[in-house]
Amino acid sequence: MAEPNSKGGYHMKERKKKDVAGNMEDRISGLPDEILVSILSLLSLKEAQATSILSRRWHYVWAFSTTLNFDAEQRLIRFCKPKSDRERELGLCMYVDWVDSVLNQHRVANIERFRIAFELGPRSCIDKWIQFAMRKGVQILELDLSAILYPWGLQYKFSNQVLGISEFSSFKALCSEYIGFKFLKVLDFNRVDVDQDILEYFIYNCPVLERVAVCDSSLMVNLRVVGQSIALKYLTIQQCLNLKSIEICEANLISFTYGGDLEKLLLRNLPLLVEISLSGMTRITGWSAKIDFSYLSCCLSQLEILKINYIILWGETDPVIPSLPNLKCLELAFDEDNNYALLHIAFFIKQTPCLHTLVMKFRSWRCPKNPFAKKRAARYSHDCLKVVKFLEYSGLSRQIELVKYLMKTASNLEKIIFDPVNRQYSGVHRLLFPHIVEMEELSRAEAHQLKEKLPATLDVVCQ
């Protein structure tokens, strides 16, 4: 049986190699403990636990894993369509029992990653799980409590008490050692109600926190990220519908992803910011945002990656696209029935002389047969554009029209990628609704047909 050492590591009692099949030596069991733990880290947590039945040698090896990923996608599928609320509650209780049992048997002093991925609602057990991760000096903390089939249920609230702080305590009076997050590098909350006070405390007091992502928090109202002393480099804020303002100034941010109203956004003095992703349309709300590039004026000249998803450009027939002299990668997402998508793409290409990769995505709510509006969609030669990728490719006529346009515009085009996979649908959706996979297969076949009509010198990939 394995025993923890005084430093929180592990050493296991040496065991003689056993004869597995009469004349074959069990060489895997004879490997050093560190290698066995490394091998098990490549498996899911459930699979790693299952190895405990192999022999006494393996009984506790899995318990020394530094990655605790409680992703229960398969288990969730089983309870997605319960016959009763009681059956659904049973599935949730089984998940809770699984997490509790693993935490009770875990034997390492420090963990690298702790991930909860299940639809749990406002359960108090989540508090103690987070506190467990804190005590273990977690580096990556992920709480994905997004509801797949029950999007309007109550959600978990990250409160002061989780951190051992009274409601009236001052966050600024505490140190990072107090809450146990001095090693935290990544913080990812999906459908977790966390307010700006707690989030700002993490940002300002966790000395190595580089990545923060918050999606679907109703408590986020005014967020302020200011100061070059903070370690934060990657920030994502999406679907926080009550957000009134977000200010990011004089920080060392490299990448910023934002889904919401741009009028609430203030960016100033961000010399390292080279990647921005903006999203207007969401699956839940269905609203679009309008973009005025003046909100991004502090970083337009330095941007290398720009992603604009389902955002209305000011002046559909005559969009004002600023010069983006250093942009290397551009991603644009449109609705399929946007009559001016080709026009917008043409304007962007004109304003991005160093563009190397163009990624496009079209959502097919409807399937218009008429071509794009071609007014002022000038065709000219672009020397740097080498790679074009279509995400969620469906093979509709407008997408084929775009391929033809880009073939004439990009004089040095080397590669076109057709990817039919719709990534908004998880594995749960795919198993519950097999027609999603069928549609992707049809789109893949359409891409192969188009490939036959393109020049043989062009590298065409159908994923």
C-alpha positions as CSV (number, residue, x, y, z in Angstrom):
1,M,0.0,0.0,0.0
2,A,1.3,3.5,-0.8
3,E,2.1,5.9,2.0
4,P,2.6,9.7,1.7
5,N,5.9,11.0,2.7
6,S,6.6,14.0,5.0
7,K,7.0,16.3,2.0
8,G,3.6,15.5,0.5
9,G,5.1,13.3,-2.3
10,Y,4.8,9.6,-2.4
11,H,6.9,6.4,-2.2
12,M,5.5,2.9,-2.6
13,K,6.8,-0.3,-1.0
14,E,8.9,-2.3,-3.5
15,R,7.2,-5.4,-4.7
16,K,8.6,-8.3,-6.5
17,K,7.7,-8.6,-10.2
18,K,5.1,-11.2,-10.6
19,D,4.7,-13.8,-13.2
20,V,1.5,-12.8,-15.1
21,A,1.0,-15.6,-17.5
22,G,3.3,-18.3,-16.2
23,N,6.4,-17.2,-18.1
24,M,5.8,-13.5,-18.8
25,E,7.0,-10.8,-16.4
26,D,4.7,-7.9,-15.5
27,R,7.2,-5.2,-16.5
28,I,4.6,-2.4,-16.3
29,S,4.0,-3.0,-12.6
30,G,7.7,-3.0,-12.1
31,L,8.2,0.5,-13.4
32,P,9.0,3.3,-10.9
33,D,6.1,4.9,-9.2
34,E,6.6,8.3,-10.9
35,I,6.2,6.7,-14.3
36,L,3.1,4.7,-13.3
37,V,1.5,7.9,-12.1
38,S,2.5,9.7,-15.4
39,I,0.9,6.8,-17.4
40,L,-2.4,7.1,-15.4
41,S,-2.4,10.8,-16.0
42,L,-3.1,10.1,-19.7
43,L,-6.4,8.4,-18.7
44,S,-9.6,9.8,-17.6
45,L,-10.1,9.9,-13.8
46,K,-12.7,7.0,-14.1
47,E,-10.3,4.9,-16.1
48,A,-7.4,5.6,-13.7
49,Q,-9.6,4.6,-10.8
50,A,-10.4,1.3,-12.5
51,T,-6.8,0.2,-12.5
52,S,-7.0,-0.2,-8.7
53,I,-8.5,-3.7,-9.3
54,L,-5.4,-5.0,-11.2
55,S,-3.4,-5.9,-8.1
56,R,-2.3,-4.6,-4.7
57,R,0.5,-2.8,-6.5
58,W,-2.0,-0.7,-8.4
59,H,-4.5,-0.2,-5.6
60,Y,-3.6,3.4,-4.8
61,V,-1.5,4.5,-7.7
62,W,-4.3,6.5,-9.2
63,A,-4.7,8.4,-5.9
64,F,-1.4,10.2,-6.5
65,S,-2.6,12.0,-9.7
66,T,-2.0,15.7,-9.8
67,T,-4.9,16.2,-12.2
68,L,-8.4,15.8,-10.9
69,N,-10.7,16.2,-13.9
70,F,-14.3,15.4,-12.8
71,D,-15.8,15.6,-16.3
72,A,-18.9,13.5,-16.3
73,E,-20.2,13.9,-19.8
74,Q,-21.1,10.3,-20.3
75,R,-22.8,10.2,-16.9
76,L,-24.7,13.4,-17.7
77,I,-26.0,11.8,-20.9
78,R,-27.6,9.1,-18.9
79,F,-29.6,11.6,-16.8
80,C,-30.3,14.2,-19.5
81,K,-33.9,12.9,-20.0
82,P,-34.9,11.5,-16.6
83,K,-38.3,9.9,-16.1
84,S,-38.7,12.1,-13.0
85,D,-37.1,14.8,-11.0
86,R,-36.1,12.2,-8.5
87,E,-34.2,10.3,-11.1
88,R,-32.3,13.4,-12.2
89,E,-31.5,14.2,-8.5
90,L,-30.2,10.7,-8.2
91,G,-27.8,11.3,-11.0
92,L,-26.6,14.5,-9.4
93,C,-26.1,12.7,-6.0
94,M,-24.1,10.0,-7.7
95,Y,-21.8,12.6,-9.2
96,V,-21.3,14.3,-5.8
97,D,-20.6,10.9,-4.2
98,W,-18.0,10.2,-6.9
99,V,-16.1,13.5,-6.3
100,D,-16.3,13.1,-2.5
101,S,-14.9,9.6,-2.7
102,V,-11.9,10.6,-4.8
103,L,-11.1,13.6,-2.6
104,N,-11.2,11.4,0.5
105,Q,-8.7,9.0,-1.1
106,H,-6.4,11.5,-2.7
107,R,-2.8,11.4,-1.4
108,V,-0.8,14.1,-2.9
109,A,-0.1,17.4,-1.1
110,N,-0.3,19.5,-4.3
111,I,-2.4,19.3,-7.5
112,E,-2.0,21.0,-10.8
113,R,-5.5,20.9,-12.2
114,F,-8.9,20.7,-10.5
115,R,-12.0,20.6,-12.8
116,I,-15.7,20.2,-12.0
117,A,-17.8,19.7,-15.1
118,F,-21.4,18.9,-14.3
119,E,-24.8,20.6,-13.9
120,L,-25.0,20.9,-10.2
121,G,-26.9,24.1,-9.4
122,P,-26.4,25.9,-6.0
123,R,-25.0,22.9,-4.1
124,S,-23.0,23.6,-0.9
125,C,-20.7,20.7,-1.6
126,I,-19.0,22.8,-4.3
127,D,-17.7,25.1,-1.5
128,K,-15.8,22.3,0.2
129,W,-14.4,21.1,-3.2
130,I,-13.0,24.5,-3.9
131,Q,-11.5,24.7,-0.4
132,F,-9.9,21.3,-1.0
133,A,-8.3,22.7,-4.2
134,M,-7.1,25.7,-2.2
135,R,-5.5,23.6,0.4
136,K,-3.7,21.6,-2.3
137,G,-2.2,24.7,-3.9
138,V,-4.1,24.2,-7.2
139,Q,-2.6,25.8,-10.3
140,I,-5.6,25.4,-12.7
141,L,-9.1,25.7,-11.2
142,E,-12.1,25.1,-13.6
143,L,-15.8,25.2,-12.6
144,D,-18.0,24.4,-15.6
145,L,-21.5,24.2,-14.2
146,S,-23.3,25.1,-17.4
147,A,-26.7,23.6,-17.8
148,I,-27.1,21.7,-21.0
149,L,-30.8,21.0,-20.9
150,Y,-31.9,23.1,-17.9
151,P,-30.5,26.5,-18.7
152,W,-32.8,28.5,-16.4
153,G,-32.1,26.6,-13.2
154,L,-30.5,28.2,-10.1
155,Q,-26.7,28.4,-10.3
156,Y,-23.9,28.2,-7.9
157,K,-22.8,31.5,-6.2
158,F,-19.1,31.9,-5.3
159,S,-19.3,33.7,-1.9
160,N,-17.0,35.2,0.6
161,Q,-17.5,32.2,2.9
162,V,-15.9,29.9,0.3
163,L,-12.7,31.8,1.0
164,G,-13.2,31.8,4.7
165,I,-14.0,35.5,4.7
166,S,-16.9,37.1,6.6
167,E,-19.4,39.1,4.6
168,F,-18.1,42.4,6.1
169,S,-14.3,41.7,5.7
170,S,-12.2,43.8,3.4
171,F,-10.7,41.8,0.5
172,K,-7.8,44.3,0.3
173,A,-6.8,43.4,3.9
174,L,-6.1,39.8,3.0
175,C,-3.0,38.2,1.5
176,S,-2.9,35.5,-1.2
177,E,-1.5,33.0,1.3
178,Y,-4.7,33.3,3.3
179,I,-6.9,31.9,0.7
180,G,-4.4,29.4,-0.6
181,F,-4.2,30.6,-4.2
182,K,-0.6,31.7,-4.4
183,F,0.1,29.1,-7.0
184,L,-3.1,29.7,-9.1
185,K,-2.3,30.3,-12.8
186,V,-5.7,29.7,-14.4
187,L,-9.2,30.5,-13.2
188,D,-12.1,29.4,-15.4
189,F,-15.8,29.9,-14.2
190,N,-18.7,28.9,-16.5
191,R,-22.1,29.5,-15.1
192,V,-20.8,30.5,-11.7
193,D,-22.1,33.6,-10.1
194,V,-19.1,35.5,-9.1
195,D,-19.1,39.3,-8.4
196,Q,-16.4,41.8,-9.4
197,D,-15.1,42.1,-5.8
198,I,-14.1,38.5,-5.6
199,L,-12.8,38.4,-9.2
200,E,-10.8,41.5,-8.7
201,Y,-9.4,40.1,-5.5
202,F,-8.1,37.1,-7.4
203,I,-6.6,39.2,-10.2
204,Y,-4.8,41.6,-7.8
205,N,-3.7,39.2,-5.2
206,C,-2.8,35.9,-6.9
207,P,0.9,36.6,-7.9
208,V,1.1,34.1,-10.9
209,L,-2.5,34.3,-12.1
210,E,-2.2,34.7,-15.9
211,R,-5.6,33.5,-17.3
212,V,-9.1,34.4,-16.1
213,A,-12.4,33.4,-17.8
214,V,-15.9,34.1,-16.6
215,C,-18.9,33.1,-18.6
216,D,-22.6,33.6,-17.6
217,S,-22.4,35.4,-14.2
218,S,-25.4,37.5,-13.3
219,L,-23.5,39.2,-10.3
220,M,-20.8,40.8,-12.5
221,V,-21.7,44.5,-12.7
222,N,-18.6,46.7,-12.9
223,L,-15.2,45.2,-13.5
224,R,-12.0,47.1,-13.3
225,V,-8.5,45.7,-14.3
226,V,-5.9,48.4,-13.9
227,G,-2.2,48.2,-13.1
228,Q,1.0,46.9,-14.6
229,S,1.9,45.0,-11.4
230,I,-0.7,42.3,-11.9
231,A,0.3,39.0,-13.7
232,L,-2.9,38.7,-15.8
233,K,-2.2,38.2,-19.5
234,Y,-5.4,36.5,-20.8
235,L,-8.9,37.7,-19.9
236,T,-12.3,36.4,-21.1
237,I,-15.6,37.9,-20.1
238,Q,-18.7,36.5,-21.8
239,Q,-22.5,36.5,-21.4
240,C,-22.5,38.5,-18.1
241,L,-25.8,40.2,-19.0
242,N,-25.9,42.6,-16.0
243,L,-22.4,44.0,-16.7
244,K,-22.6,47.8,-16.9
245,S,-18.9,48.6,-17.5
246,I,-15.6,46.9,-17.9
247,E,-12.4,49.0,-17.7
248,I,-8.9,47.6,-18.6
249,C,-6.1,50.1,-18.4
250,E,-2.3,50.1,-18.0
251,A,-2.1,46.3,-17.8
252,N,0.1,43.7,-19.4
253,L,-2.8,42.0,-21.1
254,I,-1.9,40.0,-24.3
255,S,-5.3,38.6,-25.2
256,F,-8.9,39.8,-24.4
257,T,-12.1,38.0,-25.2
258,Y,-15.4,39.8,-24.7
259,G,-19.0,39.0,-25.4
260,G,-21.3,41.9,-24.8
261,D,-22.2,45.5,-25.5
262,L,-19.1,47.4,-26.7
263,E,-20.4,50.7,-25.4
264,K,-19.6,49.4,-21.9
265,L,-16.0,48.8,-22.7
266,L,-13.0,51.0,-21.9
267,L,-9.5,50.0,-23.1
268,R,-6.6,52.3,-22.5
269,N,-2.8,52.0,-22.6
270,L,-2.4,48.3,-23.3
271,P,1.0,48.0,-25.1
272,L,1.1,44.2,-25.2
273,L,-2.4,43.5,-26.3
274,V,-2.2,41.7,-29.7
275,E,-5.3,39.6,-29.7
276,I,-9.0,40.6,-29.4
277,S,-12.1,38.5,-29.7
278,L,-15.5,40.2,-29.7
279,S,-18.8,38.4,-29.8
280,G,-22.3,39.9,-30.0
281,M,-24.7,37.0,-30.6
282,T,-25.1,34.4,-27.9
283,R,-26.9,31.1,-27.9
284,I,-28.9,32.1,-24.9
285,T,-29.9,35.7,-25.4
286,G,-30.0,35.9,-29.2
287,W,-28.9,39.6,-29.3
288,S,-26.4,41.3,-31.5
289,A,-23.9,44.0,-30.6
290,K,-22.8,46.9,-32.8
291,I,-19.2,47.7,-33.2
292,D,-17.5,51.1,-33.3
293,F,-13.8,50.6,-33.7
294,S,-13.1,53.8,-31.7
295,Y,-13.5,51.6,-28.6
296,L,-10.4,49.7,-29.7
297,S,-8.4,52.7,-30.9
298,C,-5.6,52.2,-28.3
299,C,-4.5,48.9,-29.8
300,L,-5.7,48.7,-33.5
301,S,-2.2,49.4,-34.9
302,Q,-0.6,46.6,-32.9
303,L,-3.3,43.9,-33.2
304,E,-2.1,40.6,-34.8
305,I,-5.3,38.5,-34.2
306,L,-8.8,39.8,-34.4
307,K,-12.0,37.8,-34.1
308,I,-15.4,39.3,-34.7
309,N,-18.4,37.0,-34.1
310,Y,-22.0,38.0,-35.0
311,I,-21.5,41.7,-34.5
312,I,-23.2,44.3,-36.6
313,L,-20.8,46.6,-38.4
314,W,-21.8,50.3,-38.5
315,G,-23.2,51.0,-41.9
316,E,-23.9,47.6,-43.5
317,T,-23.4,48.8,-47.1
318,D,-20.5,51.1,-46.3
319,P,-18.7,49.8,-43.2
320,V,-16.0,51.9,-41.6
321,I,-13.1,49.5,-41.2
322,P,-9.9,51.0,-39.8
323,S,-6.4,50.2,-41.0
324,L,-5.0,47.1,-39.3
325,P,-1.4,47.2,-40.5
326,N,-0.1,44.3,-38.4
327,L,-3.0,42.0,-38.4
328,K,-2.0,38.4,-39.3
329,C,-5.1,36.4,-38.5
330,L,-8.7,37.5,-38.9
331,E,-11.8,35.5,-37.9
332,L,-15.3,36.7,-39.0
333,A,-18.6,35.0,-38.1
334,F,-21.9,35.9,-39.9
335,D,-25.4,34.7,-40.2
336,E,-25.9,32.9,-43.5
337,D,-28.6,35.4,-44.5
338,N,-26.3,38.5,-44.1
339,N,-26.5,40.0,-47.6
340,Y,-23.4,42.1,-47.0
341,A,-21.0,39.5,-45.6
342,L,-19.0,39.4,-48.9
343,L,-18.8,43.2,-48.9
344,H,-17.5,43.3,-45.3
345,I,-14.9,40.6,-46.0
346,A,-13.7,42.6,-49.0
347,F,-13.3,45.8,-46.8
348,F,-11.4,43.9,-44.2
349,I,-9.0,42.4,-46.7
350,K,-8.3,45.8,-48.1
351,Q,-7.4,47.2,-44.7
352,T,-5.2,44.3,-43.6
353,P,-2.1,44.2,-45.9
354,C,-0.2,41.7,-43.8
355,L,-3.2,39.3,-43.4
356,H,-2.0,35.7,-43.6
357,T,-4.9,33.6,-42.3
358,L,-8.7,34.3,-42.9
359,V,-11.2,32.2,-40.9
360,M,-14.9,32.5,-41.6
361,K,-18.0,31.0,-40.0
362,F,-21.6,31.1,-41.2
363,R,-24.5,30.2,-39.1
364,S,-27.3,28.7,-41.3
365,W,-30.5,29.8,-39.7
366,R,-31.9,30.1,-43.2
367,C,-30.6,29.0,-46.5
368,P,-30.9,31.9,-49.0
369,K,-30.4,31.0,-52.6
370,N,-29.7,34.5,-53.9
371,P,-26.0,35.7,-54.1
372,F,-24.4,38.2,-51.8
373,A,-24.9,41.9,-52.5
374,K,-21.8,42.8,-54.6
375,K,-21.9,46.5,-54.3
376,R,-18.3,47.8,-53.9
377,A,-17.0,44.4,-53.2
378,A,-13.9,45.1,-55.2
379,R,-11.6,42.4,-56.4
380,Y,-8.0,43.2,-56.1
381,S,-4.8,41.3,-55.5
382,H,-3.8,40.5,-51.9
383,D,-0.2,39.1,-51.8
384,C,0.0,37.9,-48.1
385,L,-3.2,35.9,-47.7
386,K,-2.1,32.2,-47.7
387,V,-4.6,30.3,-45.7
388,V,-8.5,30.4,-45.7
389,K,-10.5,28.3,-43.3
390,F,-14.3,27.8,-43.3
391,L,-15.7,26.8,-39.8
392,E,-19.1,25.1,-39.7
393,Y,-18.9,24.7,-43.4
394,S,-22.2,23.5,-44.9
395,G,-21.6,23.7,-48.6
396,L,-24.3,26.3,-49.3
397,S,-24.2,28.5,-52.4
398,R,-23.0,31.6,-50.6
399,Q,-20.0,29.8,-49.1
400,I,-19.1,28.5,-52.6
401,E,-19.4,32.1,-53.9
402,L,-16.9,33.2,-51.2
403,V,-14.4,30.5,-52.2
404,K,-14.5,31.8,-55.8
405,Y,-14.1,35.4,-54.7
406,L,-11.1,34.6,-52.5
407,M,-9.5,32.5,-55.2
408,K,-9.4,35.6,-57.4
409,T,-8.4,38.0,-54.6
410,A,-5.6,36.1,-52.8
411,S,-2.9,35.8,-55.5
412,N,-0.7,33.6,-53.4
413,L,-3.3,31.5,-51.7
414,E,-1.8,28.1,-50.6
415,K,-4.4,26.3,-48.5
416,I,-8.2,26.1,-48.0
417,I,-9.6,24.2,-45.0
418,F,-13.3,23.1,-44.8
419,D,-14.3,22.2,-41.2
420,P,-18.0,21.2,-41.0
421,V,-18.0,20.5,-37.2
422,N,-20.3,22.7,-35.2
423,R,-18.5,23.1,-31.9
424,Q,-21.4,24.7,-30.0
425,Y,-22.8,21.1,-29.8
426,S,-21.0,19.0,-27.1
427,G,-20.7,15.3,-27.0
428,V,-23.9,15.2,-25.0
429,H,-25.8,16.9,-27.8
430,R,-24.3,14.6,-30.4
431,L,-25.4,11.4,-28.6
432,L,-28.9,12.8,-27.9
433,F,-29.4,14.2,-31.4
434,P,-27.6,12.0,-34.0
435,H,-28.9,14.2,-36.9
436,I,-26.2,16.7,-35.9
437,V,-23.5,14.2,-36.9
438,E,-25.4,13.3,-40.1
439,M,-25.6,17.0,-41.2
440,E,-21.8,17.3,-40.6
441,E,-21.2,14.2,-42.8
442,L,-23.3,15.7,-45.6
443,S,-21.4,18.9,-45.3
444,R,-18.1,17.0,-45.4
445,A,-19.2,15.3,-48.6
446,E,-20.1,18.7,-50.1
447,A,-16.6,19.9,-49.3
448,H,-15.0,16.9,-51.1
449,Q,-17.1,17.7,-54.2
450,L,-15.9,21.3,-54.2
451,K,-12.3,20.1,-53.7
452,E,-12.5,18.3,-57.1
453,K,-13.2,21.6,-58.8
454,L,-10.4,23.5,-57.3
455,P,-6.9,23.7,-58.7
456,A,-4.7,20.7,-58.0
457,T,-1.9,23.0,-56.9
458,L,-4.0,24.3,-54.0
459,D,-3.8,22.3,-50.7
460,V,-7.5,21.6,-49.9
461,V,-8.2,20.0,-46.5
462,C,-11.6,18.5,-45.6
463,Q,-11.7,17.9,-41.9
